[in-house]
């Protein structure tokens, strides 16, 4: 396979990891610029685009990898898909349990890596067993089914509220409050089981676009199609928003359509600059992230957890607070918080640079 075809994908994936680390590690969460925060409920911010973009990139990668695995037979395909899904899910669960001193009955079960595992697993199975025309139909079926379930089983009167949505009701029934994310003021998981259903579509459309890019990605006609499809998806998302509000935490169908449209436009722009016009300024920086996304993301999360757990010097509640106060409070609080996040991201990039220098690429 021509490595050049992977450059735009690595840059796209690297941009998502870079921004993901920045938005996850502000020096002071109370002083964070609005674009680096998730929408409080309905609505959309640039930060809300990060996670679905990574799922879209997973689908892009799947379009390159799956045909090679299929040559080895169906047993190998199923083994590979199930193994990767299990490892990703287990890594996500262990990351939330880290440093392994808390009670298992209070450990969050679903989360970012767990959603990637489930969305990838189901999308890969659909892509393997179904023709691409059927896959396209399945994307619509999944989005419409989720819309129906969200309305049918949400609280009467306001099925999309924080306390009355179907995602929360199913998670509480299956898992109980102790296994859910606690950061919304109540037990509610933005990566809940039911809302994983539409997230599969982000991967499936990424797969479809990956196949399209392999044959038409370096032509102006192909990029024009990507831009036009992206614009069409944006229009559909804003129309759907009137009935099924754009909401990242519920991962609504309109949110999926919106992020897919933006991803098409962004990926087409990267291909135009990097592959067609060979404008490689900054591409190497993001490529480092894109070559080892899992290792760098896990490193960032474990380092962040560790810094918050380690006791800081006298007067500081943690090593994280001490480091922030030591070098970043001299700035305006908002800029200091952002500079800390950028510094943390650059430290993670350094790990990626070392891994790349020694040709170490961690895959599962």
N, C-alpha and C positions, 0 to 999 in steps of 0.2 A: 504494500500500500504506500502511496506517495506521502511521505512525511509532511510535505507542504500543506496538504489538505488538513492536517491536524493542527497547524499553527493557529489558525483563526479560532478553532475550538479551544485550544489551550489558553489563548488570550481571553476569550469569552469566559471560560470557567475560572481562570485566574482572577479576573475582575470581580466575579461574584464572591470568591473566597476573601479577597482583599477587603471588600466593603463589608462582608459578614463579620470579619474580625474587628473592624473599626466600630461598627454599630454595637458590637457585643462588649466592648471594653472602654467605655467612657471613663475618664478619671472621676467624674462626679455626675451621676445619673440625673441629679436635679438641675444641672447646668449643661444641657445638651441641646444643640441646635435642632429645630423642629424637623428638618429633612433626615436627621439621623435617629429619629424615633419612629416606632410603629404607630399607625393610626390608633387612637384610643379604642375605637370600635368600628363603626361604618366609616368608609373613606379610604384614602390611599396616600402613601408617602413613598419617596424613593427607596426607603429602607424595606418597605413591604415587597419590593421587587426582587430582593436578594435571593431568598429561599426558592421561590418558584423558578428563578433563572437557573439555579443549580440543578433542579429537577429536569428542566429543559435541556441542559447540557448533558445530563445523564442519558437522556433519550438520544441526543446526537451521538454520543459515544457508542450507545447500543447499536446504532445503525451500521457502524464500522465493525464492531466486534462480533455481533450475532452471526453474520454470514460465515465467518471463519470457524466459529464453534460448531455451526450446523453441519459443516463438512465432516465432523467427527462422529456424527450420529445423534439420534434423539436422546439416548441415555446420557451422553456427555452434556448435551444442552441442558437437560433437566437438572443434572448434578451441579453444573456450573451456576445456574440461576438460583437454585435452592441454597447452595453453599454460600454464595455471596450475600444473599438475603439474610441468612442466619447469622453470618459473621457481623454484618452491619448492624443488625438488630441487637446482637449481644454486646457489641462495642458501645452502642448508645446506652444500653441499660447499665453496663459497668461504669460508664463515664458518670452517670447520675448517682451511682452508688459510691463512687470514689469519695474518700479514701477507705471505703469498705469497713467503716466503723458504725454506720447507721443501721437501723433495723430494716430488713428487707420488706417488711410489711408497710413501711413508710416511704419506700423508694418509688420515684416516678417511673412508670412503665413505658409510656410513649414519649416521643421527643423527636428532635431533628433527624438523627441518624436512623431512628426506628421508622420514621415516615419515609425516608429515602429507601430503606430496605423493603418496606411493603410496596411502595409505589413502583420501585424498580422491578421487584419480583413479579407482581401482577402484570405490569406493562410488558416485561420480557416474555412471559408466557403467552400473552395475547399476540404479541408481534411474531412469535415463533409458530403458533398454531393457526393463525388467521392470515388471509391475504390482506394486502395493504388497503384494498377498497373496503374490506370488512372492518379493518382497524379504524378507518375514518368514521365509519358508521358507529362503531363502539364509543368513540370519543363523545359523540352527540348523545348517545344512549346514557352514558355514565353521568354527564352533566345534567341531563333532564331528569334522570332517576334521583340524583341527589337533591335537585330542586323540589321534586315531589315529596321525598322523605323529610326534607327540612320543613316544609309547610305542613305536611300531614301529621308529623309527630312532634312539632314544636308546640309551644304553649299557645292556646287559643287567644287571638287578639294581637299578639306580638311574638310570632314564632322565631324571630331572629334576635331576641334580646339576650343579654348575657346570662340571665338566670333561667330563661325559658326555652332555650334552643335545643334541638333534637340531639346535637353532638354531646352536650353536657348530660342530657338525660340518659343516653345510652352508656356513656362512660361511667356515670354514677351507678347504673344498674349492674354493669359487668365488673367494675374495678373497685368502686367505693371512692370516697374523697381522698383518702391518704395516698393513693397512687397517682393523683393528678397534680398538675402544675398549680402552685399556690400564689403566683405573682399577680393575679387579677383582682385580689381582694377576696375572692372566693375560690374554692376548688374548681378549676376549669382548665382543660388542656387544649391549647391552640393547635396541637398536633393530635387531636383525638381520633378515635378509630373511625367513626362515620365520615369525618371530613377528609380522611385519607382517600375516599372513593374518588372525588374530583381531582385530587392530586395526581392520580394515575394518568389523567389526561395530559398534564404538563409533560410527563415522560413520553407518552405516546405521540404527542404532536412533535416533541423534540426528535423522536425516532423518524417520523415522517419527513420532517424538514432535513434531517441528516441524510436520508436517502435522496432527497431532492438536490441537496448541495453537492453530493458526490457526482451527480451527472450534469447539473446546471449551475453549480455555485460560482464558477469562474467566468460566466457569461453575463453581459449586461442585461440580456433578456431575463435570465434567471434571477438576478438581483432585483430587477424591476418587479417581477412577480412577488418576491419576498416582501418588498416595500408595500405593494398594493394589498397583499393578503394581510400584512400587519395593520394597515390603515383600516381594512374591513373589519378585522377583529376588534380594533379599538371602538369603532362605531357600534358594533354589536354589543360590546361590553357596556357602553354608556346607555344604550337603549334598555338592556336587560337590568341595569342598575335600578330602574324605576320599580321593578317588581321583585327583584332579588338583589338587595344592596351589595355593592362591592365591599367585601369584608375579609381581610387576611386571616383573622383569628377563627372565623368560621370557614374559611377557604371556599367562599361561595362560588357558584358557577360563573357569575359575572366577573369575579376576581380572577378566575382561571383564564377566561377569554381575554381580559385586559392584559394580564402578564404575558400571555402567549403572543399577543399582538406586539407588545413592546419588545419582547425577545426577538421576534422576527426582524424588526427594524434595526435593533442593536446589532444582531449577528450579521445582517446584510451590510451594515455600515463598516463593521470590522473587516469582513471579507473584501469589501471595496477598497479599503485602505491598505490592508496587510497583504492580501493575496493578489489583487489586481494591480494596484499602484505601488506595491512594495514599500509602503511608508511604515517602516518598522520602529519609528520612535516610540519608546515606552513599551513596545510589544515584548521585549525580553524580560522586563520587570514583571509583567503579568504572567508571562509564560512560566516563570519559576513557580508561581503559585499553582498554575494549571497542571503542571506535571506531577505534583505530589499533593493533591487537594486533601485527601483523607488524612495523611500524616500531619500536615500543617494544621488542619482544623482541630484534630485531636490534641495536638501539642498546645494550641492556643487555649482550648477549653481546660485542659488539665493544669496548665500553668496559671490560668486565671483562678481556678478553684483553689490551687495550692497557695497562691498569694493571699487569698482571702481567709484561708485557714491558719496560716502561720502568724504567730503573735508578733506584732511590730515592737519597736523600741518603746520605752516608757512614754505614755501619753498617746499612743497610737493603737487602735483596735486591731490592726492587721498590717502585714507587710505591704499589701496593696495600697492602703491609705498612706503609709509612711513614704512609699516611693512617689506617690502623687504629690503629697505635701512637700517633699524634698525638692522637687525640681520643676513643678508646673503651676504652683499657686501664685507665682510672681506675675503671671499673665492675667488678663481678664478671665473670670471663671469659665465662661463658655469656650473661649479659645484654649485655655489651659486644659480643659477636659478633652477637647478635640486633639490637642497636641499629644496628650498622653496616649490616646487611642491610636494615633498614627505611629507613635514610638513603639507601642506594643506590637502593632502590625509589622513594622520594619524588623523587629526582633524575630518574629515568626518567619518573615521573608528570608532572613539570614539562615535559618534552619533549612529552608527550601533551597537556597543557593548552595549550601554545603552538600546537601543530598544530590543536587544536580551536578555539581562539580565532580563528585565521585561516581556519577552515573547510577545512583541508587533511586529506584522508582518503586514505591511501595504500592502493590496491587493486592487485591483479594480475589 
